Amino acid sequence: MSSQASNSITNSAVDRREFVASLIKAVPDALVVSGLGSPSYDLFAAGDRDGNYYLWGAMGGAASVGLGLALAQPEKSVVVLTGDGEQLMGIGSLGTIGAKKPANLTIVVLDNGHYGETGMQRSHSSLGTDLVAVAKGFGIGHSYRVEDMASCPVVAQDIQQRKQTTFVQVRIKSDEPPRMLPPRDGPYIKNRFREALGLKPF
Amino acid sequence: MTNAPEWQYAVFNVLKKGGVRQVAYVPDAGHSHVIRSANADPDIHDVVLTTEEEGVALCCGAWLGGQRAVLLMQSSGVGNCVNMFSLLRSGDFPFLTVVTMRGEYAEFNPWQGPMGRATQAALELMGIHVLRVSRPEEVEEVLSAGLDAAFEAGDKVAVLLGQNLIGRKKWERK
C-alpha cells in the first residue's frame, strides 16, 4: 500500500553532482563531512580534498561529526553534506545542533525522498516529513529549501559567512549517477584531514 | 545546587586537567556535578544530546578538529550506541566515555536490569576497553588512566562507575 506523497520531487529538481560540484568549488576552504552513500560519492566526484571526511558507515552520525568539528574549529566553515535517509536516522542531532547553534556549521541535505543505496525505497521526506519544518522546530531558525541551481551561490554565501547555523534541504532528482568511490580507509582520511589542519599525531 | 560527592569532583578535575574541551552527555544524576561544571567552564563546550550515539560521532568530529571530547552516559545509553561505535574502529578514533551503571546493585527498577547487565559485554563486543570503578578513592586514578590511554595512545575506553559507588537512588520525592 502506498500513501500519497505530500511533497513529491518535482521535475525541476537539481542534479546532485552539478550542485555539489558548484557548491564545493565556491567554498574551497570549508571542511566537509559527507554522509554514507551517494553524498560521499557526490563529494568525491567534485574532486578529492584533504578537507573532506567521507563516512562509509555510522548512519545517522554525519551531523554530529560535523557538530564536534565545528565546535573544535570555530574559525573554519564546516559543511555536513548528507542525504535525507541518513539525516532522518540521526534526526535528533538537529535538536542537539539547535541547542548549540555553532555559527560556522551548515547542514546540506540532498533530498531525493528515497533511500538510493538500497534500491530507491521511498523515505519519510516523500511520505510527509518536511525536513525544513523539522529543522526549524529543532531551533535552527535559518533553514530553507532550494530547488534550482540558481540558489547554489546563496548556500555558498551562508557557508562562507559563518554568521549562523544553517540547514538547507536541496531538492535533487531521484536519479542515480555513476558511483564514484572515495577512499574507504578511515585512518587515512582522518590523518590527512588532521594534517591539513596542522594537527600532530599523538 | 546540591553538594555532590567528592568522587564527582574528581571526575571533572581529571577531564579538565586532561584537556577535554567538549563534554557531550545524556543526563544522569551521577554526572550532575560534571555537567554543571562543564556548563560553567568557558573553555569547555557542554553538549546535551537527544541520544547517546550522537555523542560517539561528536567525539570523532571533535578529534578531527583537534579537540578532546568525552561522552557521559548511563548504562542504558550504551545500547543506543552500538552501531555508532563502529566509527571508532573504522576511523581509528580515540574515545573516552564515562558510564554510570544501573541494574547491577540495589536496583529498585527491574527495567534497568537487561541493559545494565549487558553493558560491559556490549562495549567489549565493539572493541572498547572497559575499566571499572567501585570505590570513590579509585575514581581519579582509574579515570586518568583511561584518559591517557584514549588521548595518548588512541585507545577506545569506557570507564564504568559502578552502581555501588553511585549509591542507592532515592525514589520518594520529599
Interface residues (C-beta under 8 A of the other chain):
Chain A: L31 V33 Y53 L55 W56 G57 A58 M59 G60 G61 A62 S64 V65 G66 L67 G68 L69 A70 L71 A72 Q73 K76 G90 G92 S93 G95 T96 A99 K100 G186 P187 I189 K190 F193 R194 L197 L199 F202
Chain B: R21 Q22 A24 H45 V47 V48 L49 T50 T51 E53 E54 G55 V56 A57 L58 C59 C60 G61 A62 W63 L64 G65 G66 Q67 A69 N83 M84 S86 L87 S90 G91 D92 F93 P94 F151 E152 A153 G154
